[in-house]
Each structure stands twice: as C-alpha cells, then as structure tokens.
Amino acid sequence: LQECILSGIMSVNGKKVLHMDRNSYYGGESASITPLEDLYKRFNLPGTPPESMGRGRDWNVDLIPKFLMANGQLVKMLLYTEVTRYLDFKVIEGSFVYKGGKIYKVPSTEAEALASSLMGLFEKRRFRKFLVYVANFDENDPRTFEGVDPKKTTMRDVYKKFDLGQDVIDFTGHALALYRTDDYLDQPCQETINRIKLYSESLARYGKSPYLYPLYGLGELPQGFARLSAIYGGTYMLNKPIEEIVIENGKVVGVKSEGEVARCKQLICDPSYVSDRVTKVGQVIRVICILSHPIKNTNDANSCQIIIPQNQVNRKSDIYVCMISSAHNVAAQGKYIAIASTTVETADPEKEIKPALDLLEPIEQKFVSISDLFAPTDPGTESQIFISRTYDATTHFETTCDDIKDIYKRMMGSEFDFEEMKRKKNDIYGEEEQQ
C-alpha cells in the first residue's frame, strides 16, 4: 500500500513512475485474498474449504487487518487525490475494550458515557471534564492549556490533574489514543491529546465509531492509488520478477528484470526486495478466524474492533481484534471474519493471542501467520533507495501514513503537503472540474 500511494503521489507530482510487482496482484503484504481456495493454499491447509463456507469468490480476506480513522491521514490522502471515486466505505459499528475478562463498548456519545459500566458515577464526571478539556485544547492558544505545558507536562501528570483512575487511563490511552504500550505516559502530553482529538473528531463524523472500512476489502486501496498513478502516466507491471537492483558508485541506477534493465533515479520498495538494507525490529502474530456468528456481547454488530489493553492480560503490548462480515462484501452470507493481532513478546506467540481467540469461540477455521517486522537501515540519502517499514500490529493506518510522509520527505527534501497536492491537481485538471 505505501508503494502504491507513493506511486500515485509521485505521478501527480509530475514524476515518471514505473511500478513493478513480483506478485500477480496489487498490494503485496496488504492484499486481500480471493477466492477462499487461495487463502487455504496460501496457508498450506489441506483440502478445500467446506461447502458451508459458500462460494469461494464471495470472499476477500485481508492479510493485514486495518481500519481507517474517519478524520485520519489516509482518508485525507484519499480525498485529496480523489481516489474516493473508486471506493465505497462503511462505518464500523462499534469499538470495544476488554476489562476484567469482559468486553465493554467504548462510549461514543455523552449519553453512552453516562450509561457505560466502564466507570463509576464520579469517575464519569471527571472523565467528561477531561474530554471537554481535550476538545478545547489548541496547541497554538496557551489560554486553553490550563497550566499544562504541551511540550513538557507528561500525560501521567495530565491524568493526575483530572484525577482519573487506572481503568479510565487504560481505556483512554489504548482505546482512544490507540497506544500499543504504556511508554506514552512519561512523554510530553501534546501527542496524546492530539490523538484523542483525532479519535473524537473521527467519531463525530459518523457517530457509531471513528473507523471506516472499504467494501470488498483493503485490497481495493492499493488498486485505487494504482489507478491514480496510471491516470497521470504511471506504468504498472504485475507478475514481474525482480532479478537485481543495479547499483553504480553506491547509487541506484536501475532494476533488472527478465534480462532487461529499467533505469531510474530513485527507487521505492518494501523490505522483502532489499534484505541487506533492513533490520528486524520484532514480530507480529495475526490469526484470521472464520466465524458463523457475530462476536458475543457486541450487540450482534456486523463489524467491530476490540482492544485488549496490555495490563489487562499482563503484557507489554495490546492485542487487537478487527471483525468484518458479509455486510462488507468480504465473506459469504452469514459469515464473519475476525482477525486478531499483537506484537510477539515470547517464544509462544499462539499462547499470547489466546485471550483474543477466547472471545471469538466457536471458531470455524483459523489461519495463523507470524511475520517479521523490518525497518530500513539505509535512509536512502546516498543510495536513493527508499524502503518502507513492515506493517505493525495496530488496527488503523496512522503509522502507515507517517511512514509514507517520512519516505516522501527523504525523497523530495520537503514535507508532504496536502494543500500543495491539491494545487498541482488544479493545474492539470483546471478549477471547474474540481467543483
């Protein structure tokens, strides 16, 4: 996905783009697999899917589950590039958080917050005060700080200021600010406040949850950006084996495929193409589960997210569950796909993810993958090879977008600017068509 978005953006920026992929489909790691038979093959499961699973081609199963924040960076990229023309989205019905072995809905309105059994009555008042503070907080207006220094005061101290208890801190940090660990508590509070603001603003757009999901699966996203690139003259080649990346004097000059060299000045790729320029930074376990029922205690939602904060299960990092269903054209009628993921911390990852799988029982079929996470060791300044990071365990695209902006900056030498992109499109299409 990062490469597809960047090829779209670079094409709009007037660069000549050739996009090659050794796979026969778009999206690499972040593809959606269809028909269901291919998923069985991919995970080396014996036999074929049982008849109860319906038609194989009714399935589009994401390998990497993520939702889009309604007000987040990826939606902005989709809107500015008008890739929204090629996609339809649905709002995810609810976000849930795990506490003491049970799941609770993350309150999405004031009424829900007041009725929620996540916290006691007085705690609710304090939490409400805190949310009002966050909503009014403006990093450019010191009058909204109320004695907090956004660049110095830690988040731990802000929670103290509002006298919030551990349970509330847990779900605020992990289900609203969407941190994977508790490291953020001792960092300056500005980033956390902005994350909670993003959650609230995303929630305000559609009301049920702050998350969106594309019909037919996430595999639609890279295809949409591939189309954008093609409109601006980019060339796409699928099923193209990459034999070597040609380097002269420490700088990339081309890519060799099937005996020919495509020459280039800059190259963007994922870690799997350049194993000597990346380092392993961890592992993620993901378990794709096929269910014939909605998840218990979610009001029979046809889509939801569940976050299991780390200290509820004595871990360092959170466990996530994303659930979608036939309502999103990704599964056969009456079927649900739930994908649990977390950062691996021990030698027995399947045991680590068990608390999530327990919430999903009975499970009809499981597909388990453990992937290495890689980060580039080469910034690309000399070699002009720009390498994306592997997808992490989070269930939204904010970290992926940070990576895209980071690569853009290293390539172009300037910050990625949405407004600038809008202007470039106006130059090409003229203002009238934009209306």
C-alpha positions as CSV (number, residue, x, y, z in Angstrom):
1,L,0.0,0.0,0.0
2,Q,2.7,2.5,0.9
3,E,4.4,2.0,-2.5
4,C,1.0,2.3,-4.4
5,I,0.1,5.5,-2.6
6,L,3.6,7.0,-3.2
7,S,3.5,6.0,-6.9
8,G,0.2,7.8,-7.1
9,I,1.5,10.9,-5.4
10,M,4.8,11.0,-7.3
11,S,2.8,10.7,-10.6
12,V,0.6,13.6,-9.6
13,N,3.9,15.5,-8.8
14,G,4.9,15.1,-12.4
15,K,7.4,12.3,-11.9
16,K,7.7,9.4,-14.4
17,V,6.8,6.3,-12.5
18,L,7.3,2.6,-13.3
19,H,5.7,0.3,-10.7
20,M,6.8,-3.3,-10.8
21,D,5.5,-6.2,-8.6
22,R,6.7,-9.8,-8.5
23,N,3.1,-10.8,-7.4
24,S,0.2,-11.2,-9.7
25,Y,-2.0,-8.9,-7.6
26,Y,-1.8,-5.4,-6.1
27,G,-0.8,-4.6,-2.5
28,G,1.9,-7.1,-1.6
29,E,1.7,-7.8,2.1
30,S,-1.5,-5.8,2.4
31,A,-3.5,-7.6,-0.3
32,S,-7.0,-9.2,0.1
33,I,-7.1,-12.8,-1.0
34,T,-9.9,-14.1,-3.2
35,P,-11.3,-16.7,-3.8
36,L,-11.3,-18.5,-0.4
37,E,-9.5,-21.5,-2.0
38,D,-6.4,-19.3,-2.5
39,L,-6.3,-18.5,1.2
40,Y,-6.3,-22.2,2.1
41,K,-3.4,-22.7,-0.4
42,R,-1.5,-19.7,0.9
43,F,-1.6,-21.1,4.5
44,N,-0.9,-24.6,3.2
45,L,-4.1,-26.0,4.6
46,P,-5.0,-29.5,3.3
47,G,-8.1,-29.9,1.1
48,T,-10.6,-27.2,0.0
49,P,-13.0,-25.0,2.0
50,P,-16.1,-26.9,3.2
51,E,-19.4,-26.3,1.4
52,S,-20.7,-24.5,4.4
53,M,-18.4,-21.6,3.5
54,G,-20.4,-20.7,0.4
55,R,-18.9,-19.6,-2.9
56,G,-15.1,-19.1,-2.8
57,R,-15.4,-15.9,-4.9
58,D,-17.7,-14.3,-2.3
59,W,-14.6,-14.0,0.0
60,N,-12.0,-11.2,0.1
61,V,-9.8,-11.8,3.1
62,D,-7.3,-9.2,4.2
63,L,-3.9,-10.5,5.2
64,I,-3.3,-7.4,7.3
65,P,-6.4,-6.1,9.1
66,K,-6.7,-2.3,9.5
67,F,-9.5,0.3,9.6
68,L,-9.3,3.9,8.5
69,M,-9.8,6.7,11.0
70,A,-12.7,8.8,9.6
71,N,-10.7,12.0,10.1
72,G,-7.3,10.4,9.7
73,Q,-4.4,10.9,7.3
74,L,-5.3,8.1,4.9
75,V,-8.9,9.5,4.4
76,K,-7.3,12.9,3.7
77,M,-5.0,11.3,1.1
78,L,-8.0,9.6,-0.5
79,L,-10.0,12.8,-0.6
80,Y,-7.2,15.0,-1.9
81,T,-6.2,12.5,-4.7
82,E,-9.9,11.8,-5.3
83,V,-9.2,8.1,-5.1
84,T,-12.5,8.1,-3.2
85,R,-14.2,7.8,-6.7
86,Y,-13.1,4.2,-6.9
87,L,-14.1,3.1,-3.4
88,D,-17.1,2.7,-1.1
89,F,-16.8,2.8,2.6
90,K,-18.9,1.6,5.6
91,V,-18.7,2.8,9.1
92,I,-17.5,0.1,11.6
93,E,-20.4,-0.4,14.1
94,G,-18.6,-0.2,17.4
95,S,-15.3,-0.2,19.3
96,F,-15.0,-2.3,22.4
97,V,-12.4,-2.6,25.2
98,Y,-11.6,-5.5,27.4
99,K,-11.7,-5.2,31.1
100,G,-11.6,-7.9,33.7
101,G,-12.4,-10.7,31.3
102,K,-15.4,-8.9,29.7
103,I,-15.8,-6.6,26.8
104,Y,-17.4,-3.1,27.0
105,K,-18.4,-0.7,24.3
106,V,-16.1,2.3,24.2
107,P,-18.6,5.1,24.8
108,S,-19.2,7.1,21.6
109,T,-21.6,9.8,22.9
110,E,-22.2,11.6,26.1
111,A,-25.3,9.5,26.8
112,E,-23.3,6.3,26.2
113,A,-20.5,7.6,28.5
114,L,-23.1,8.3,31.3
115,A,-24.7,4.8,30.8
116,S,-21.4,3.0,30.5
117,S,-20.4,0.5,33.2
118,L,-16.8,1.0,32.4
119,M,-16.6,3.6,35.2
120,G,-18.4,4.8,38.3
121,L,-20.5,7.9,38.6
122,F,-17.9,10.4,39.9
123,E,-15.3,9.0,37.6
124,K,-17.7,9.8,34.7
125,R,-17.9,13.5,35.7
126,R,-14.1,13.7,35.9
127,F,-13.7,11.9,32.5
128,R,-16.2,14.3,31.0
129,K,-14.2,17.3,32.2
130,F,-11.1,15.8,30.7
131,L,-12.8,15.2,27.3
132,V,-14.1,18.8,27.3
133,Y,-10.5,20.0,28.1
134,V,-9.2,17.9,25.2
135,A,-11.8,19.2,22.8
136,N,-11.0,22.8,23.6
137,F,-7.2,22.3,23.7
138,D,-5.5,24.2,20.9
139,E,-1.7,23.9,20.8
140,N,-1.5,27.4,19.3
141,D,-3.5,29.1,22.1
142,P,-1.9,29.0,25.5
143,R,-5.2,30.1,27.1
144,T,-6.5,26.6,26.5
145,F,-3.6,24.9,28.4
146,E,-4.9,25.4,32.0
147,G,-1.4,25.3,33.4
148,V,-0.3,22.3,31.2
149,D,2.8,22.7,29.0
150,P,2.1,20.5,25.9
151,K,5.8,20.1,25.3
152,K,6.9,19.3,28.9
153,T,4.0,18.1,31.0
154,T,3.7,14.3,30.9
155,M,0.5,12.6,30.1
156,R,0.7,10.9,33.5
157,D,0.5,14.4,35.1
158,V,-2.5,15.4,32.9
159,Y,-4.4,12.3,34.1
160,K,-3.5,13.2,37.7
161,K,-4.7,16.8,37.1
162,F,-8.2,15.3,36.3
163,D,-7.9,12.6,39.0
164,L,-8.6,9.8,36.6
165,G,-8.3,6.2,37.9
166,Q,-6.4,3.3,36.4
167,D,-9.3,1.8,34.4
168,V,-10.1,5.1,32.7
169,I,-6.4,5.7,32.0
170,D,-6.2,2.3,30.4
171,F,-9.1,2.7,28.0
172,T,-8.2,6.4,27.2
173,G,-4.6,5.5,26.3
174,H,-5.3,2.3,24.5
175,A,-8.9,2.6,23.0
176,L,-9.0,6.3,22.3
177,A,-5.3,7.4,21.9
178,L,-4.6,3.9,20.4
179,Y,-1.2,3.5,22.0
180,R,0.1,-0.1,21.9
181,T,2.2,0.2,25.1
182,D,2.3,2.5,28.2
183,D,5.5,4.2,27.2
184,Y,3.5,7.3,26.3
185,L,2.6,8.1,29.9
186,D,6.0,9.6,30.6
187,Q,6.2,11.5,27.3
188,P,5.0,15.1,26.8
189,C,1.2,15.2,26.5
190,Q,0.8,17.1,23.2
191,E,0.9,13.9,21.0
192,T,-1.6,12.0,23.2
193,I,-4.1,15.0,23.4
194,N,-3.9,15.2,19.6
195,R,-4.6,11.5,19.2
196,I,-7.6,11.7,21.5
197,K,-8.8,14.7,19.5
198,L,-8.4,12.7,16.2
199,Y,-10.5,9.9,17.7
200,S,-13.2,12.3,18.9
201,E,-13.3,14.2,15.6
202,S,-13.4,10.9,13.6
203,L,-16.2,9.7,15.8
204,A,-18.2,13.0,15.4
205,R,-18.3,12.4,11.6
206,Y,-20.4,9.3,11.6
207,G,-21.4,8.6,15.2
208,K,-21.1,4.8,15.6
209,S,-17.3,4.5,15.7
210,P,-14.4,6.5,14.3
211,Y,-13.5,3.8,11.9
212,L,-14.3,3.2,8.2
213,Y,-13.7,0.1,6.0
214,P,-13.8,-0.3,2.2
215,L,-16.4,-2.6,0.6
216,Y,-14.6,-5.6,-1.0
217,G,-11.7,-5.3,1.4
218,L,-8.5,-3.4,1.9
219,G,-7.0,-4.7,-1.4
220,E,-9.2,-2.0,-3.0
221,L,-6.9,0.7,-1.6
222,P,-3.7,-0.1,-3.4
223,Q,-5.7,-0.6,-6.6
224,G,-7.3,2.8,-6.3
225,F,-3.9,4.5,-6.0
226,A,-2.5,2.4,-8.8
227,R,-5.4,3.8,-11.0
228,L,-4.5,7.3,-9.9
229,S,-0.9,6.7,-11.0
230,A,-2.0,5.3,-14.3
231,I,-4.2,8.4,-15.0
232,Y,-1.1,10.6,-14.5
233,G,1.0,8.4,-16.9
234,G,2.5,5.9,-14.5
235,T,3.2,2.4,-15.8
236,Y,2.2,-0.8,-13.9
237,M,3.7,-4.3,-14.4
238,L,2.4,-7.2,-12.3
239,N,4.0,-10.6,-12.3
240,K,7.4,-9.1,-13.0
241,P,10.2,-10.9,-11.3
242,I,12.9,-8.6,-9.9
243,E,16.4,-10.1,-10.5
244,E,18.6,-7.4,-9.1
245,I,18.7,-3.8,-8.1
246,V,21.5,-2.3,-10.2
247,I,23.8,0.0,-8.2
248,E,26.7,2.1,-9.5
249,N,29.1,4.0,-7.1
250,G,26.7,3.3,-4.2
251,K,23.7,4.8,-6.0
252,V,20.7,3.0,-7.6
253,V,20.6,3.3,-11.4
254,G,18.0,0.7,-12.4
255,V,16.2,-2.6,-11.8
256,K,16.9,-5.8,-13.7
257,S,14.0,-8.0,-14.7
258,E,13.9,-10.8,-17.2
259,G,17.2,-9.8,-18.6
260,E,16.3,-6.1,-19.2
261,V,17.2,-3.1,-17.1
262,A,14.7,-0.4,-16.3
263,R,16.8,2.7,-15.5
264,C,15.8,5.0,-12.7
265,K,17.0,7.8,-10.4
266,Q,15.1,6.8,-7.3
267,L,13.6,3.5,-6.1
268,I,10.9,2.8,-3.5
269,C,10.4,-0.7,-2.3
270,D,9.3,-2.8,0.7
271,P,11.9,-4.7,2.9
272,S,11.4,-8.0,1.0
273,Y,13.3,-6.7,-2.0
274,V,16.4,-5.5,-0.1
275,S,17.2,-7.8,2.8
276,D,20.7,-6.4,3.1
277,R,19.4,-2.9,3.9
278,V,16.9,-3.6,6.6
279,T,17.0,-4.8,10.2
280,K,14.5,-7.0,12.1
281,V,12.7,-5.0,14.8
282,G,10.2,-7.6,16.1
283,Q,7.4,-9.9,15.1
284,V,3.6,-9.7,14.8
285,I,1.3,-12.7,15.1
286,R,-2.0,-12.5,13.2
287,V,-4.8,-15.1,13.3
288,I,-7.5,-14.9,10.7
289,C,-10.7,-16.6,12.1
290,I,-13.8,-17.5,10.1
291,L,-17.0,-17.5,12.3
292,S,-20.6,-18.3,11.7
293,H,-21.8,-15.8,14.4
294,P,-21.2,-12.3,15.5
295,I,-18.9,-11.8,18.5
296,K,-20.6,-12.3,21.8
297,N,-21.5,-9.1,23.8
298,T,-21.2,-6.8,20.8
299,N,-25.0,-6.4,20.2
300,D,-24.6,-8.6,17.2
301,A,-22.6,-6.0,15.4
302,N,-21.7,-6.9,11.8
303,S,-18.3,-5.1,12.3
304,C,-16.3,-4.0,15.3
305,Q,-13.0,-3.5,16.9
306,I,-11.9,-4.9,20.2
307,I,-8.8,-3.7,22.1
308,I,-7.4,-5.7,24.9
309,P,-5.1,-3.3,26.8
310,Q,-1.8,-4.9,27.8
311,N,-2.0,-4.6,31.5
312,Q,-5.4,-6.4,31.5
313,V,-3.5,-9.5,30.3
314,N,-0.1,-8.9,31.9
315,R,1.6,-7.9,28.7
316,K,3.7,-5.0,27.3
317,S,1.6,-4.5,24.2
318,D,-2.1,-4.6,23.4
319,I,-4.0,-7.3,21.5
320,Y,-6.4,-6.2,18.7
321,V,-9.4,-7.8,17.1
322,C,-10.9,-6.5,13.9
323,M,-14.2,-8.0,12.7
324,I,-16.0,-7.6,9.4
325,S,-18.6,-9.7,7.6
326,S,-20.7,-10.3,4.6
327,A,-22.1,-6.8,5.1
328,H,-18.7,-5.6,3.6
329,N,-18.7,-8.0,0.6
330,V,-15.7,-9.8,2.1
331,A,-17.4,-13.0,3.2
332,A,-20.2,-15.4,2.2
333,Q,-23.7,-14.6,3.6
334,G,-24.0,-15.1,7.3
335,K,-20.2,-15.4,7.8
336,Y,-17.8,-13.2,9.8
337,I,-14.1,-12.7,9.5
338,A,-12.3,-11.8,12.8
339,I,-8.6,-11.1,12.7
340,A,-6.6,-11.0,16.0
341,S,-3.1,-9.4,16.0
342,T,-0.5,-8.5,18.5
343,T,3.2,-7.8,18.8
344,V,5.1,-11.0,19.7
345,E,6.8,-10.9,23.2
346,T,7.6,-14.5,24.0
347,A,8.6,-17.8,22.3
348,D,5.0,-18.9,22.3
349,P,3.0,-16.3,20.3
350,E,-0.1,-18.5,20.0
351,K,-0.5,-18.5,23.7
352,E,-0.1,-14.7,23.8
353,I,-3.0,-14.2,21.4
354,K,-5.3,-16.7,23.3
355,P,-7.3,-14.1,25.3
356,A,-8.5,-12.7,21.9
357,L,-9.4,-16.1,20.4
358,D,-11.3,-17.0,23.6
359,L,-13.7,-14.0,22.8
360,L,-14.4,-15.4,19.3
361,E,-15.3,-19.0,20.1
362,P,-16.6,-21.1,18.4
363,I,-14.1,-20.6,15.5
364,E,-14.8,-22.5,12.3
365,Q,-11.4,-22.1,10.7
366,K,-8.1,-20.5,11.8
367,F,-5.2,-19.2,9.6
368,V,-2.1,-18.3,11.7
369,S,0.7,-16.2,10.5
370,I,3.8,-14.9,12.3
371,S,5.6,-12.2,10.4
372,D,8.9,-10.5,11.0
373,L,8.9,-6.7,11.2
374,F,11.6,-4.9,9.3
375,A,12.8,-1.3,9.3
376,P,15.3,0.2,6.9
377,T,18.9,0.7,7.9
378,D,19.6,2.8,4.8
379,P,17.9,6.2,4.9
380,G,18.3,6.4,1.1
381,T,20.1,9.8,1.0
382,E,23.1,8.3,-0.7
383,S,21.7,5.2,-2.4
384,Q,18.4,6.8,-3.4
385,I,16.7,3.5,-2.4
386,F,13.8,4.3,-0.1
387,I,12.4,1.4,1.9
388,S,9.0,1.2,3.6
389,R,8.5,-0.3,7.0
390,T,6.6,-3.6,7.6
391,Y,3.0,-3.2,8.8
392,D,2.8,-3.2,12.6
393,A,0.1,-4.7,14.8
394,T,-2.1,-1.5,15.1
395,T,-5.6,-1.6,13.6
396,H,-5.6,1.7,11.8
397,F,-3.4,3.3,9.1
398,E,-2.0,6.3,11.0
399,T,1.5,4.7,11.4
400,T,1.5,3.6,7.8
401,C,0.8,7.3,6.7
402,D,3.6,8.5,8.9
403,D,5.9,6.1,7.0
404,I,4.6,7.5,3.7
405,K,5.2,11.1,4.7
406,D,8.7,10.1,6.0
407,I,9.7,8.5,2.7
408,Y,8.3,11.5,0.8
409,K,10.4,13.8,2.8
410,R,13.6,11.8,2.3
411,M,12.9,11.6,-1.4
412,M,11.8,15.1,-2.1
413,G,13.6,17.0,0.6
414,S,10.4,18.8,1.7
415,E,7.4,17.9,3.9
416,F,4.4,16.2,2.4
417,D,1.8,18.9,1.9
418,F,-1.8,18.0,1.2
419,E,-2.6,21.6,0.0
420,E,0.3,21.5,-2.4
421,M,-1.1,18.4,-4.0
422,K,-4.5,19.9,-4.4
423,R,-2.9,22.9,-6.3
424,K,-1.0,20.6,-8.6
425,K,-4.2,18.8,-9.5
426,N,-5.9,22.0,-10.2
427,D,-3.1,23.0,-12.6
428,I,-3.7,19.7,-14.5
429,Y,-7.5,19.4,-14.4
430,G,-8.4,23.1,-14.1
431,E,-10.6,24.5,-11.3
432,E,-14.0,23.9,-12.9
433,E,-13.8,20.1,-12.7
434,Q,-12.9,20.3,-9.1
435,Q,-16.2,21.9,-8.1
